[in-house]
Amino acid sequence: MKILLIKPPQNPNLTKNTLYEPLELEYLAASLRGLTVRILDMRIDRNLHRNLLNFKPDLVGISAYTCDYNTSVQILKEIRLLDKSIITVVGGHHATFMPDDFVLPWVDGIFLGYADTTFPQYINAVGNPDKLREIPNIGIVNNNSVYFTKRDLTPPDLNSLPIPDRSLTYEYRNKYHDSVRNRLSLLMTSRGCAFRCNFCACWKLMDGKYAVRTPESIIDELKSLPEEIEAVYFSDDNTFNNIERIWKLSALIKKNGIKKKMQMYARVDTIIRNQALFEDLAGAGLQFLTVGIESFRNSDLDFYKKKTTVEMNNQAIRFLKKINIYILAHIIVRPEYSKEDFRQLLSYVYENNLFRPGFPVLTPLPGTELYQNTRDTFTMTNFDFFDFVHSILPTRLDPKDFYRQLTNLYVKSYAISRLIRHRFNRLLSLNKERYFTDNTDGVTIRKLLIVYLYSVVTYFKLRYFSPGVSHHSYHQK
C-alpha cells in the first residue's frame, strides 16, 4: 500500500518568517513499517497533481489546523476529482474538535486526537468495515454520514513511539528555519498540560492528562538529528510539568556532549520556582525560551485563567536576562484594546527590554472555553482568519485602527533605532533601571531587518484584507 501524507500550503493570509518541519506527519510515517510512504509539504511544493500522478498513492492523509480548513477541504476535493479510488483521511486540531466539518463526499475517514496508534490500525483495517469500527477515536464517513467510534483518552506511552522519520522530509530540510533563519528541528518530549487557560485547547486533547518521554529516549533522538541542524525546538505544551525529569535530561545532554541551541516553552511561575534548573539548562545549551507573558495587567491574566501575575512576569524576565537566556515573549492582544491599551503594552515591552515579542490576537479556537463563550459574537466565521493575526471577535477600535495599532507594535518593537538606542544607553550607563540588561534576546541589525520587512508586508495584508471565502487550486503551481 502506498500512502501520501500532506502538510497543506501556508494560509495565504499569513505572513510568517518561520517554517517548521511537519513533525506530526514524520511520526505517522514512522509508525507505518513495511509500507511505502511519502510526505508532501505543500508549503514548499504546491504541485499536488504532479505528485499524485507520479506516486499514485492508495491513501492520502492530511493534517489541518483550523486556519487550514478551507485549503485542506479543497485539496481533498481535488484528490477525489482526480482519482476516485484514492482513500482520503484527515486529522489534526480542527478534525479533533469539529469533526462534523469534514463529513464531506470527498472524505473517507476522520481522526480525533493523536493518531500515532489509530492511523496504523486504520491502514491495516482498510476494506474491512467491522475492523474499522473497533478502532477508537475515528469517524468513518460514508454517503455524507458519519459513524464515530468509541472515544479513548488513555495517555499514550510516548516511549514506545518510533523516532520520527525525518528522511521523508530530507528534500525540504534546508527550508525549515526559525524567525532568524536558524535551521532547526522539532522535538516532542511530552504531551498534555496540567493548566486550564481559557484560550488553549491543548489540555483537552488528552482530557487534562499528561504523558512524558524518558530523558534517555530524548537523548537518543537528539543524537539522531542531522549534523546540519543548528537548533532544536521542544514542541511541547508544557515541557516542565515534571521538574525531576528535566534535571536528568540536562545532565544527560552535557554528559553526551550534545551541542545544539535549544528552545523550550516555560511558564513564568515555573521559571521563578526553579531558577537553578534554568541556570543548569543554560549550560546544557538552552538559548531560547518561549514565555507566555500573555499580558501587562493582572485583570487580563485573571480573565485567561493563567494563574500568574504581572509581578511574576517581571521577575521571570529579569532572571532570564541575568542568565543570558533569550526570551521569545508571547503577549496576547485583546480585541477590546483601546489606543491607550496598545500604548501601555508597547511601554511594557520597552520597560522590560523584550526584544523578540510576539503579539497574537486573542483567537477563540475550536475546543477552547473561549470559543464556547464567544461564538455568538464572531464578526468572521471564515476559518482562514482564525490565525492569531485577524480578530474574530468585534474590536473596540475601528478595524483599520486596530490593525494599524497591531502592526505598530511590531514595527516599533523591532525598530533598528530601538536596538541602537538601547546599546548606546547601556554603554553610557544612562538610566540603569530602564536599561538593566545587555541581553537583547539575540537580535542583530540583520535579523531586525528581516523581521521589519515581514512587519511591513503584514501591515499591508491586514490593512487591505477582505474576509471572504478563499478558493485555492493546486493543479499546476
DRENDO-1510 file (C-alpha; in Angstrom, 1 decimal, always signed):
<recs>
REC; n; res; u; v; w
REC; 1; MET; +0.0; +0.0; +0.0 .
REC; 2; LYS; +1.3; +3.5; -0.9 .
REC; 3; ILE; +0.5; +6.3; +1.4 .
REC; 4; LEU; +0.9; +10.1; +0.8 .
REC; 5; LEU; +0.9; +12.4; +3.9 .
REC; 6; ILE; +0.2; +16.1; +3.1 .
REC; 7; LYS; +1.1; +19.2; +5.0 .
REC; 8; PRO; -1.2; +21.9; +3.5 .
REC; 9; PRO; +0.1; +25.1; +2.0 .
REC; 10; GLN; +0.6; +28.0; +4.3 .
REC; 11; ASN; -2.6; +30.1; +4.7 .
REC; 12; PRO; -2.3; +32.8; +2.0 .
REC; 13; ASN; -3.4; +35.4; +4.5 .
REC; 14; LEU; -0.4; +34.8; +6.8 .
REC; 15; THR; +3.0; +36.4; +6.6 .
REC; 16; LYS; +5.2; +34.1; +8.6 .
REC; 17; ASN; +9.0; +34.1; +8.7 .
REC; 18; THR; +9.2; +30.6; +10.3 .
REC; 19; LEU; +8.7; +27.2; +8.8 .
REC; 20; TYR; +8.8; +24.2; +11.0 .
REC; 21; GLU; +9.1; +20.6; +9.9 .
REC; 22; PRO; +5.8; +18.6; +9.8 .
REC; 23; LEU; +6.6; +16.6; +12.9 .
REC; 24; GLU; +3.2; +15.1; +13.2 .
REC; 25; LEU; +3.5; +13.5; +9.7 .
REC; 26; GLU; +7.0; +12.3; +10.4 .
REC; 27; TYR; +5.6; +10.4; +13.4 .
REC; 28; LEU; +2.8; +8.9; +11.4 .
REC; 29; ALA; +5.2; +7.8; +8.7 .
REC; 30; ALA; +7.5; +6.2; +11.2 .
REC; 31; SER; +4.6; +4.1; +12.5 .
REC; 32; LEU; +3.8; +2.6; +9.1 .
REC; 33; ARG; +6.6; -0.1; +9.0 .
REC; 34; GLY; +6.9; -2.0; +5.8 .
REC; 35; LEU; +4.7; +0.4; +3.7 .
REC; 36; THR; +5.7; +2.9; +1.0 .
REC; 37; VAL; +5.2; +6.3; +2.5 .
REC; 38; ARG; +5.9; +9.8; +1.2 .
REC; 39; ILE; +5.4; +13.3; +2.8 .
REC; 40; LEU; +4.4; +16.2; +0.6 .
REC; 41; ASP; +5.0; +19.5; +2.2 .
REC; 42; MET; +2.8; +21.8; +0.2 .
REC; 43; ARG; +4.2; +24.9; +1.9 .
REC; 44; ILE; +7.2; +24.3; -0.3 .
REC; 45; ASP; +6.0; +22.1; -3.2 .
REC; 46; ARG; +2.5; +23.1; -4.3 .
REC; 47; ASN; +2.2; +20.8; -7.3 .
REC; 48; LEU; -0.4; +18.4; -5.9 .
REC; 49; HIS; -1.4; +16.8; -9.2 .
REC; 50; ARG; +2.2; +16.0; -10.3 .
REC; 51; ASN; +2.9; +14.3; -7.0 .
REC; 52; LEU; -0.4; +12.3; -7.2 .
REC; 53; LEU; +0.3; +11.2; -10.8 .
REC; 54; ASN; +3.9; +10.3; -10.1 .
REC; 55; PHE; +3.4; +8.5; -6.8 .
REC; 56; LYS; -0.1; +7.0; -7.4 .
REC; 57; PRO; -1.0; +6.6; -3.7 .
REC; 58; ASP; -3.7; +4.3; -2.4 .
REC; 59; LEU; -4.4; +6.6; +0.6 .
REC; 60; VAL; -3.8; +10.3; +1.2 .
REC; 61; GLY; -3.9; +11.8; +4.7 .
REC; 62; ILE; -3.8; +15.5; +5.6 .
REC; 63; SER; -3.3; +17.3; +8.9 .
REC; 64; ALA; -5.2; +20.5; +9.4 .
REC; 65; TYR; -5.3; +23.3; +11.9 .
REC; 66; THR; -8.4; +25.5; +11.9 .
REC; 67; CYS; -6.8; +28.2; +9.7 .
REC; 68; ASP; -6.0; +25.4; +7.2 .
REC; 69; TYR; -9.6; +24.1; +7.0 .
REC; 70; ASN; -10.7; +25.7; +3.7 .
REC; 71; THR; -7.4; +24.8; +2.0 .
REC; 72; SER; -7.5; +21.2; +3.2 .
REC; 73; VAL; -11.0; +20.7; +2.1 .
REC; 74; GLN; -10.1; +22.0; -1.4 .
REC; 75; ILE; -7.1; +19.6; -1.6 .
REC; 76; LEU; -9.2; +16.6; -0.5 .
REC; 77; LYS; -11.8; +17.5; -3.1 .
REC; 78; GLU; -9.2; +17.8; -5.9 .
REC; 79; ILE; -7.8; +14.4; -5.0 .
REC; 80; ARG; -11.2; +12.8; -5.3 .
REC; 81; LEU; -11.8; +14.5; -8.6 .
REC; 82; LEU; -8.5; +13.2; -9.9 .
REC; 83; ASP; -8.9; +9.6; -8.8 .
REC; 84; LYS; -12.0; +8.3; -7.0 .
REC; 85; SER; -10.1; +5.2; -5.9 .
REC; 86; ILE; -7.8; +7.1; -3.5 .
REC; 87; ILE; -8.9; +6.8; +0.1 .
REC; 88; THR; -8.8; +10.2; +1.8 .
REC; 89; VAL; -8.5; +10.8; +5.6 .
REC; 90; VAL; -7.9; +13.9; +7.7 .
REC; 91; GLY; -6.7; +14.6; +11.2 .
REC; 92; GLY; -5.3; +17.4; +13.4 .
REC; 93; HIS; -6.7; +20.1; +15.6 .
REC; 94; HIS; -9.8; +21.1; +13.6 .
REC; 95; ALA; -10.7; +17.5; +12.9 .
REC; 96; THR; -10.5; +16.7; +16.6 .
REC; 97; PHE; -12.7; +19.5; +17.8 .
REC; 98; MET; -15.0; +20.0; +14.9 .
REC; 99; PRO; -15.1; +16.6; +13.1 .
REC; 100; ASP; -18.5; +17.2; +11.5 .
REC; 101; ASP; -16.9; +19.8; +9.3 .
REC; 102; PHE; -15.2; +17.0; +7.4 .
REC; 103; VAL; -18.3; +14.9; +6.8 .
REC; 104; LEU; -18.0; +15.5; +3.0 .
REC; 105; PRO; -18.4; +13.5; -0.1 .
REC; 106; TRP; -14.6; +13.5; -0.7 .
REC; 107; VAL; -13.6; +12.4; +2.8 .
REC; 108; ASP; -13.5; +8.8; +4.0 .
REC; 109; GLY; -12.0; +9.0; +7.5 .
REC; 110; ILE; -11.6; +11.5; +10.3 .
REC; 111; PHE; -9.1; +11.1; +13.1 .
REC; 112; LEU; -9.7; +12.6; +16.5 .
REC; 113; GLY; -6.8; +13.4; +18.8 .
REC; 114; TYR; -3.3; +11.9; +18.4 .
REC; 115; ALA; -3.3; +9.2; +15.7 .
REC; 116; ASP; +0.1; +7.5; +16.4 .
REC; 117; THR; -1.6; +4.2; +17.1 .
REC; 118; THR; -5.0; +4.6; +15.4 .
REC; 119; PHE; -3.6; +5.5; +12.0 .
REC; 120; PRO; -1.7; +2.2; +11.6 .
REC; 121; GLN; -4.7; +0.4; +12.8 .
REC; 122; TYR; -6.8; +2.2; +10.2 .
REC; 123; ILE; -4.4; +1.2; +7.4 .
REC; 124; ASN; -4.5; -2.4; +8.4 .
REC; 125; ALA; -8.3; -2.4; +8.6 .
REC; 126; VAL; -9.0; -0.7; +5.2 .
REC; 127; GLY; -11.6; -2.7; +3.3 .
REC; 128; ASN; -13.0; -4.3; +6.5 .
REC; 129; PRO; -15.8; -2.2; +7.9 .
REC; 130; ASP; -16.1; -4.4; +11.1 .
REC; 131; LYS; -12.5; -3.9; +12.0 .
REC; 132; LEU; -12.7; -0.2; +11.3 .
REC; 133; ARG; -15.5; +0.2; +13.8 .
REC; 134; GLU; -13.3; -1.4; +16.5 .
REC; 135; ILE; -10.7; +1.4; +16.2 .
REC; 136; PRO; -11.2; +4.2; +18.8 .
REC; 137; ASN; -11.2; +7.9; +18.1 .
REC; 138; ILE; -12.1; +7.9; +14.4 .
REC; 139; GLY; -15.0; +8.9; +12.2 .
REC; 140; ILE; -16.0; +6.6; +9.3 .
REC; 141; VAL; -17.6; +8.7; +6.6 .
REC; 142; ASN; -20.0; +7.1; +4.0 .
REC; 143; ASN; -22.6; +8.8; +1.8 .
REC; 144; ASN; -22.5; +12.1; +3.7 .
REC; 145; SER; -23.0; +10.5; +7.1 .
REC; 146; VAL; -20.5; +9.6; +9.7 .
REC; 147; TYR; -20.1; +6.9; +12.3 .
REC; 148; PHE; -17.9; +7.9; +15.3 .
REC; 149; THR; -16.2; +5.0; +17.1 .
REC; 150; LYS; -15.7; +5.0; +20.9 .
REC; 151; ARG; -13.6; +7.7; +22.5 .
REC; 152; ASP; -10.4; +6.6; +24.3 .
REC; 153; LEU; -8.4; +9.3; +26.1 .
REC; 154; THR; -5.9; +7.0; +27.7 .
REC; 155; PRO; -2.5; +8.8; +27.7 .
REC; 156; PRO; -0.1; +7.3; +25.1 .
REC; 157; ASP; +3.1; +5.6; +26.0 .
REC; 158; LEU; +5.4; +8.1; +24.4 .
REC; 159; ASN; +8.5; +5.9; +24.9 .
REC; 160; SER; +7.0; +3.3; +22.6 .
REC; 161; LEU; +6.7; +5.6; +19.7 .
REC; 162; PRO; +9.3; +5.3; +17.0 .
REC; 163; ILE; +11.7; +8.2; +16.3 .
REC; 164; PRO; +10.1; +10.4; +13.6 .
REC; 165; ASP; +11.1; +9.5; +10.0 .
REC; 166; ARG; +12.9; +12.7; +9.0 .
REC; 167; SER; +14.3; +11.0; +5.9 .
REC; 168; LEU; +10.9; +11.7; +4.2 .
REC; 169; THR; +11.4; +15.5; +4.6 .
REC; 170; TYR; +15.1; +15.4; +3.6 .
REC; 171; GLU; +14.5; +17.3; +0.3 .
REC; 172; TYR; +12.8; +20.1; +2.3 .
REC; 173; ARG; +15.3; +20.2; +5.2 .
REC; 174; ASN; +17.1; +23.4; +4.2 .
REC; 175; LYS; +13.8; +25.2; +4.1 .
REC; 176; TYR; +12.9; +24.7; +7.7 .
REC; 177; HIS; +14.0; +27.5; +10.0 .
REC; 178; ASP; +13.1; +29.8; +12.8 .
REC; 179; SER; +12.3; +33.5; +12.6 .
REC; 180; VAL; +16.0; +34.4; +12.4 .
REC; 181; ARG; +16.9; +31.7; +9.9 .
REC; 182; ASN; +18.4; +29.1; +12.3 .
REC; 183; ARG; +18.0; +25.6; +10.7 .
REC; 184; LEU; +16.0; +23.7; +13.3 .
REC; 185; SER; +14.2; +20.5; +14.1 .
REC; 186; LEU; +11.2; +20.0; +16.4 .
REC; 187; LEU; +11.4; +17.6; +19.3 .
REC; 188; MET; +8.4; +16.2; +21.2 .
REC; 189; THR; +9.2; +15.2; +24.8 .
REC; 190; SER; +5.7; +15.4; +26.4 .
REC; 191; ARG; +2.0; +15.8; +25.6 .
REC; 192; GLY; -0.8; +17.4; +27.6 .
REC; 193; CYS; -0.9; +20.2; +30.1 .
REC; 194; ALA; -2.0; +20.5; +33.7 .
REC; 195; PHE; -3.3; +24.1; +33.4 .
REC; 196; ARG; -6.6; +25.3; +32.1 .
REC; 197; CYS; -6.1; +28.6; +30.2 .
REC; 198; ASN; -9.4; +29.6; +28.5 .
REC; 199; PHE; -7.7; +30.3; +25.2 .
REC; 200; CYS; -6.0; +27.0; +24.8 .
REC; 201; ALA; -7.3; +23.6; +23.7 .
REC; 202; CYS; -4.0; +21.6; +24.2 .
REC; 203; TRP; -5.0; +20.2; +27.5 .
REC; 204; LYS; -8.3; +19.0; +26.1 .
REC; 205; LEU; -6.6; +16.7; +23.6 .
REC; 206; MET; -6.0; +14.2; +26.4 .
REC; 207; ASP; -8.7; +15.4; +28.8 .
REC; 208; GLY; -6.3; +17.1; +31.1 .
REC; 209; LYS; -3.9; +14.1; +31.3 .
REC; 210; TYR; -0.2; +14.3; +30.9 .
REC; 211; ALA; +2.4; +12.0; +29.3 .
REC; 212; VAL; +6.2; +12.2; +29.1 .
REC; 213; ARG; +9.2; +10.6; +27.5 .
REC; 214; THR; +12.1; +9.4; +29.5 .
REC; 215; PRO; +15.3; +11.5; +29.3 .
REC; 216; GLU; +17.1; +8.6; +27.8 .
REC; 217; SER; +14.7; +8.4; +24.8 .
REC; 218; ILE; +15.0; +12.1; +24.2 .
REC; 219; ILE; +18.8; +11.8; +24.1 .
REC; 220; ASP; +18.5; +9.0; +21.5 .
REC; 221; GLU; +16.5; +11.3; +19.3 .
REC; 222; LEU; +18.9; +14.3; +19.8 .
REC; 223; LYS; +21.8; +12.0; +18.7 .
REC; 224; SER; +19.9; +11.0; +15.6 .
REC; 225; LEU; +19.4; +14.6; +14.3 .
REC; 226; PRO; +21.3; +15.6; +11.2 .
REC; 227; GLU; +24.6; +17.4; +11.8 .
REC; 228; GLU; +23.5; +20.5; +10.0 .
REC; 229; ILE; +20.6; +21.1; +12.4 .
REC; 230; GLU; +21.6; +24.1; +14.5 .
REC; 231; ALA; +18.6; +24.5; +16.8 .
REC; 232; VAL; +16.1; +22.1; +18.5 .
REC; 233; TYR; +12.7; +23.4; +19.4 .
REC; 234; PHE; +10.9; +21.4; +22.1 .
REC; 235; SER; +7.4; +21.5; +20.7 .
REC; 236; ASP; +5.7; +20.6; +23.9 .
REC; 237; ASP; +2.7; +22.2; +25.6 .
REC; 238; ASN; +4.4; +22.0; +28.9 .
REC; 239; THR; +7.9; +20.6; +29.0 .
REC; 240; PHE; +8.4; +21.4; +32.6 .
REC; 241; ASN; +5.5; +19.6; +34.3 .
REC; 242; ASN; +8.0; +17.1; +35.7 .
REC; 243; ILE; +11.0; +19.0; +37.0 .
REC; 244; GLU; +13.0; +16.0; +38.1 .
REC; 245; ARG; +12.9; +14.7; +34.5 .
REC; 246; ILE; +14.3; +17.9; +33.1 .
REC; 247; TRP; +17.1; +17.9; +35.7 .
REC; 248; LYS; +18.1; +14.5; +34.5 .
REC; 249; LEU; +17.8; +15.5; +30.8 .
REC; 250; SER; +20.1; +18.5; +31.3 .
REC; 251; ALA; +22.7; +16.2; +32.9 .
REC; 252; LEU; +22.5; +13.7; +30.1 .
REC; 253; ILE; +22.8; +16.4; +27.4 .
REC; 254; LYS; +26.1; +17.6; +28.9 .
REC; 255; LYS; +27.3; +14.0; +29.6 .
REC; 256; ASN; +26.7; +13.0; +25.9 .
REC; 257; GLY; +28.3; +16.2; +24.5 .
REC; 258; ILE; +25.3; +17.3; +22.6 .
REC; 259; LYS; +25.9; +20.7; +21.1 .
REC; 260; LYS; +22.7; +22.2; +19.9 .
REC; 261; LYS; +20.9; +25.5; +20.5 .
REC; 262; MET; +17.8; +24.6; +22.3 .
REC; 263; GLN; +14.5; +26.4; +22.5 .
REC; 264; MET; +11.8; +25.5; +25.0 .
REC; 265; TYR; +8.5; +26.9; +26.4 .
REC; 266; ALA; +8.0; +27.7; +30.0 .
REC; 267; ARG; +5.5; +29.4; +32.3 .
REC; 268; VAL; +6.8; +32.3; +34.4 .
REC; 269; ASP; +5.8; +30.6; +37.7 .
REC; 270; THR; +7.8; +27.5; +36.7 .
REC; 271; ILE; +10.8; +29.7; +35.9 .
REC; 272; ILE; +10.6; +31.5; +39.3 .
REC; 273; ARG; +10.3; +28.3; +41.3 .
REC; 274; ASN; +13.1; +26.5; +39.5 .
REC; 275; GLN; +15.8; +29.1; +38.8 .
REC; 276; ALA; +18.7; +26.7; +39.5 .
REC; 277; LEU; +17.3; +24.3; +36.8 .
REC; 278; PHE; +17.2; +27.0; +34.2 .
REC; 279; GLU; +20.8; +28.1; +35.0 .
REC; 280; ASP; +21.8; +24.4; +34.6 .
REC; 281; LEU; +19.9; +24.2; +31.3 .
REC; 282; ALA; +21.6; +27.3; +30.0 .
REC; 283; GLY; +24.9; +25.4; +30.5 .
REC; 284; ALA; +23.4; +22.5; +28.5 .
REC; 285; GLY; +22.5; +24.6; +25.5 .
REC; 286; LEU; +19.2; +26.2; +26.3 .
REC; 287; GLN; +19.4; +29.5; +24.5 .
REC; 288; PHE; +15.8; +30.5; +23.6 .
REC; 289; LEU; +12.8; +30.3; +25.9 .
REC; 290; THR; +9.3; +31.0; +24.7 .
REC; 291; VAL; +7.5; +32.6; +27.7 .
REC; 292; GLY; +3.7; +33.0; +28.0 .
REC; 293; ILE; +3.8; +36.6; +29.4 .
REC; 294; GLU; +0.2; +37.0; +28.0 .
REC; 295; SER; -0.5; +40.5; +29.4 .
REC; 296; PHE; +0.9; +43.6; +31.0 .
REC; 297; ARG; -2.0; +43.7; +33.5 .
REC; 298; ASN; -3.4; +41.3; +36.1 .
REC; 299; SER; -7.1; +41.7; +35.0 .
REC; 300; ASP; -6.2; +40.1; +31.7 .
REC; 301; LEU; -4.3; +37.3; +33.3 .
REC; 302; ASP; -7.2; +36.5; +35.5 .
REC; 303; PHE; -9.6; +36.5; +32.5 .
REC; 304; TYR; -7.3; +34.0; +30.7 .
REC; 305; LYS; -7.2; +31.8; +33.9 .
REC; 306; LYS; -3.4; +31.9; +33.6 .
REC; 307; LYS; -2.8; +31.7; +37.4 .
REC; 308; THR; +0.2; +34.1; +37.1 .
REC; 309; THR; +0.7; +37.8; +37.8 .
REC; 310; VAL; +2.4; +40.8; +36.2 .
REC; 311; GLU; +4.9; +40.8; +39.1 .
REC; 312; MET; +5.7; +37.1; +38.4 .
REC; 313; ASN; +6.2; +38.0; +34.7 .
REC; 314; ASN; +8.6; +40.8; +35.6 .
REC; 315; GLN; +10.6; +38.6; +38.0 .
REC; 316; ALA; +11.0; +35.9; +35.4 .
REC; 317; ILE; +12.0; +38.3; +32.7 .
REC; 318; ARG; +14.8; +39.8; +34.9 .
REC; 319; PHE; +16.1; +36.4; +35.9 .
REC; 320; LEU; +16.3; +35.1; +32.3 .
REC; 321; LYS; +18.0; +38.3; +31.2 .
REC; 322; LYS; +20.5; +37.8; +34.0 .
REC; 323; ILE; +21.5; +34.3; +33.0 .
REC; 324; ASN; +21.5; +35.3; +29.3 .
REC; 325; ILE; +18.7; +33.2; +28.0 .
REC; 326; TYR; +16.9; +34.9; +25.1 .
REC; 327; ILE; +13.2; +35.5; +25.7 .
REC; 328; LEU; +10.6; +34.9; +23.0 .
REC; 329; ALA; +7.7; +36.7; +24.7 .
REC; 330; HIS; +4.1; +36.0; +23.8 .
REC; 331; ILE; +1.7; +38.8; +24.8 .
REC; 332; ILE; -1.9; +38.5; +23.7 .
REC; 333; VAL; -3.7; +41.4; +22.1 .
REC; 334; ARG; -7.3; +41.6; +23.1 .
REC; 335; PRO; -9.9; +42.9; +20.6 .
REC; 336; GLU; -11.2; +45.2; +23.3 .
REC; 337; TYR; -8.0; +47.2; +23.4 .
REC; 338; SER; -8.1; +50.9; +23.0 .
REC; 339; LYS; -5.3; +53.1; +21.7 .
REC; 340; GLU; -4.2; +53.7; +25.3 .
REC; 341; ASP; -4.1; +49.9; +25.9 .
REC; 342; PHE; -1.8; +49.5; +22.9 .
REC; 343; ARG; +0.4; +52.3; +24.2 .
REC; 344; GLN; +0.7; +50.7; +27.6 .
REC; 345; LEU; +1.5; +47.3; +26.0 .
REC; 346; LEU; +4.3; +48.9; +24.0 .
REC; 347; SER; +5.6; +50.7; +27.1 .
REC; 348; TYR; +5.7; +47.3; +28.9 .
REC; 349; VAL; +7.8; +45.8; +26.1 .
REC; 350; TYR; +10.2; +48.7; +26.3 .
REC; 351; GLU; +10.4; +48.9; +30.1 .
REC; 352; ASN; +11.2; +45.1; +30.3 .
REC; 353; ASN; +13.7; +45.1; +27.4 .
REC; 354; LEU; +11.8; +42.5; +25.4 .
REC; 355; PHE; +13.4; +42.5; +22.0 .
REC; 356; ARG; +11.6; +39.5; +20.4 .
REC; 357; PRO; +8.0; +39.8; +21.4 .
REC; 358; GLY; +5.1; +38.2; +19.6 .
REC; 359; PHE; +1.6; +39.7; +19.7 .
REC; 360; PRO; -1.0; +37.1; +18.9 .
REC; 361; VAL; -4.6; +38.4; +18.7 .
REC; 362; LEU; -6.9; +36.6; +21.2 .
REC; 363; THR; -8.4; +33.9; +19.0 .
REC; 364; PRO; -11.3; +31.6; +20.1 .
REC; 365; LEU; -10.1; +28.4; +18.6 .
REC; 366; PRO; -12.5; +25.4; +18.4 .
REC; 367; GLY; -12.2; +23.3; +21.5 .
REC; 368; THR; -11.4; +26.2; +23.9 .
REC; 369; GLU; -13.5; +27.6; +26.6 .
REC; 370; LEU; -13.2; +30.9; +24.9 .
REC; 371; TYR; -14.7; +29.5; +21.7 .
REC; 372; GLN; -17.8; +28.2; +23.6 .
REC; 373; ASN; -18.3; +31.5; +25.4 .
REC; 374; THR; -17.9; +33.9; +22.5 .
REC; 375; ARG; -19.1; +32.0; +19.3 .
REC; 376; ASP; -22.3; +34.0; +19.2 .
REC; 377; THR; -20.3; +37.3; +18.9 .
REC; 378; PHE; -18.0; +36.3; +16.0 .
REC; 379; THR; -17.6; +39.0; +13.3 .
REC; 380; MET; -15.9; +36.5; +11.0 .
REC; 381; THR; -16.6; +32.8; +10.5 .
REC; 382; ASN; -14.2; +32.1; +7.6 .
REC; 383; PHE; -11.7; +29.8; +9.2 .
REC; 384; ASP; -8.9; +31.2; +7.0 .
REC; 385; PHE; -8.7; +34.1; +9.5 .
REC; 386; PHE; -8.5; +32.0; +12.7 .
REC; 387; ASP; -4.8; +32.7; +12.6 .
REC; 388; PHE; -3.9; +34.8; +15.7 .
REC; 389; VAL; -3.5; +37.8; +13.4 .
REC; 390; HIS; -7.0; +38.7; +12.5 .
REC; 391; SER; -9.6; +39.4; +15.1 .
REC; 392; ILE; -12.6; +37.0; +15.0 .
REC; 393; LEU; -14.2; +39.0; +17.8 .
REC; 394; PRO; -15.5; +42.6; +17.5 .
REC; 395; THR; -12.8; +45.2; +18.1 .
REC; 396; ARG; -13.3; +48.2; +20.2 .
REC; 397; LEU; -11.4; +50.3; +17.7 .
REC; 398; ASP; -12.4; +50.6; +14.1 .
REC; 399; PRO; -10.8; +47.6; +12.4 .
REC; 400; LYS; -8.4; +49.7; +10.4 .
REC; 401; ASP; -7.3; +51.5; +13.5 .
REC; 402; PHE; -7.0; +48.2; +15.4 .
REC; 403; TYR; -4.7; +46.6; +12.7 .
REC; 404; ARG; -2.7; +49.8; +12.5 .
REC; 405; GLN; -2.1; +49.7; +16.2 .
REC; 406; LEU; -1.3; +46.0; +16.0 .
REC; 407; THR; +1.3; +46.3; +13.2 .
REC; 408; ASN; +2.7; +49.4; +15.0 .
REC; 409; LEU; +3.6; +47.1; +17.9 .
REC; 410; TYR; +5.8; +45.0; +15.7 .
REC; 411; VAL; +7.3; +48.0; +13.8 .
REC; 412; LYS; +8.3; +49.8; +17.0 .
REC; 413; SER; +9.4; +46.7; +18.9 .
REC; 414; TYR; +11.7; +45.6; +16.2 .
REC; 415; ALA; +13.0; +49.0; +15.1 .
REC; 416; ILE; +16.7; +49.2; +14.5 .
REC; 417; SER; +16.8; +52.6; +16.2 .
REC; 418; ARG; +15.5; +50.9; +19.4 .
REC; 419; LEU; +18.4; +48.5; +19.5 .
REC; 420; ILE; +20.9; +51.2; +18.8 .
REC; 421; ARG; +19.4; +53.5; +21.5 .
REC; 422; HIS; +19.4; +50.7; +24.0 .
REC; 423; ARG; +23.1; +49.8; +23.4 .
REC; 424; PHE; +24.0; +53.5; +23.5 .
REC; 425; ASN; +22.3; +54.0; +26.9 .
REC; 426; ARG; +23.9; +50.8; +28.2 .
REC; 427; LEU; +27.3; +52.0; +27.1 .
REC; 428; LEU; +27.0; +55.3; +28.8 .
REC; 429; SER; +25.2; +53.7; +31.8 .
REC; 430; LEU; +22.2; +56.0; +31.5 .
REC; 431; ASN; +19.0; +55.1; +33.3 .
REC; 432; LYS; +20.3; +51.8; +34.7 .
REC; 433; GLU; +16.8; +50.9; +35.9 .
REC; 434; ARG; +15.3; +51.0; +32.5 .
REC; 435; TYR; +18.3; +49.7; +30.5 .
REC; 436; PHE; +19.1; +47.0; +33.1 .
REC; 437; THR; +20.4; +44.3; +30.7 .
REC; 438; ASP; +22.9; +43.6; +27.9 .
REC; 439; ASN; +20.7; +40.7; +26.9 .
REC; 440; THR; +18.8; +41.9; +23.8 .
REC; 441; ASP; +17.4; +38.4; +23.1 .
REC; 442; GLY; +19.9; +37.7; +20.4 .
REC; 443; VAL; +18.7; +40.3; +17.9 .
REC; 444; THR; +21.1; +41.9; +15.5 .
REC; 445; ILE; +20.6; +44.6; +12.9 .
REC; 446; ARG; +20.5; +42.0; +10.1 .
REC; 447; LYS; +17.8; +40.0; +12.0 .
REC; 448; LEU; +15.8; +43.1; +12.7 .
REC; 449; LEU; +15.8; +44.0; +9.0 .
REC; 450; ILE; +14.2; +40.6; +8.3 .
REC; 451; VAL; +11.5; +41.0; +10.9 .
REC; 452; TYR; +10.9; +44.6; +9.9 .
REC; 453; LEU; +10.3; +43.5; +6.3 .
REC; 454; TYR; +7.8; +41.0; +7.3 .
REC; 455; SER; +6.1; +43.5; +9.6 .
REC; 456; VAL; +5.6; +45.9; +6.7 .
REC; 457; VAL; +4.2; +43.2; +4.4 .
REC; 458; THR; +1.9; +42.1; +7.2 .
REC; 459; TYR; +0.7; +45.7; +7.7 .
REC; 460; PHE; -0.4; +45.9; +4.1 .
REC; 461; LYS; -2.1; +42.5; +4.2 .
REC; 462; LEU; -4.0; +43.4; +7.3 .
REC; 463; ARG; -5.0; +46.9; +6.0 .
REC; 464; TYR; -6.5; +45.7; +2.8 .
REC; 465; PHE; -7.7; +42.2; +3.5 .
REC; 466; SER; -11.3; +41.1; +2.7 .
REC; 467; PRO; -12.7; +38.3; +4.9 .
REC; 468; GLY; -14.4; +36.4; +2.1 .
REC; 469; VAL; -14.2; +32.7; +1.4 .
REC; 470; SER; -10.9; +31.7; +0.0 .
REC; 471; HIS; -10.6; +29.5; -3.1 .
REC; 472; HIS; -7.5; +27.6; -4.0 .
REC; 473; SER; -6.3; +25.3; -6.8 .
REC; 474; TYR; -3.2; +23.2; -6.8 .
REC; 475; HIS; -3.3; +21.9; -10.4 .
REC; 476; GLN; -0.1; +23.3; -11.9 .
REC; 477; LYS; +1.5; +25.6; -9.3 .
</recs>
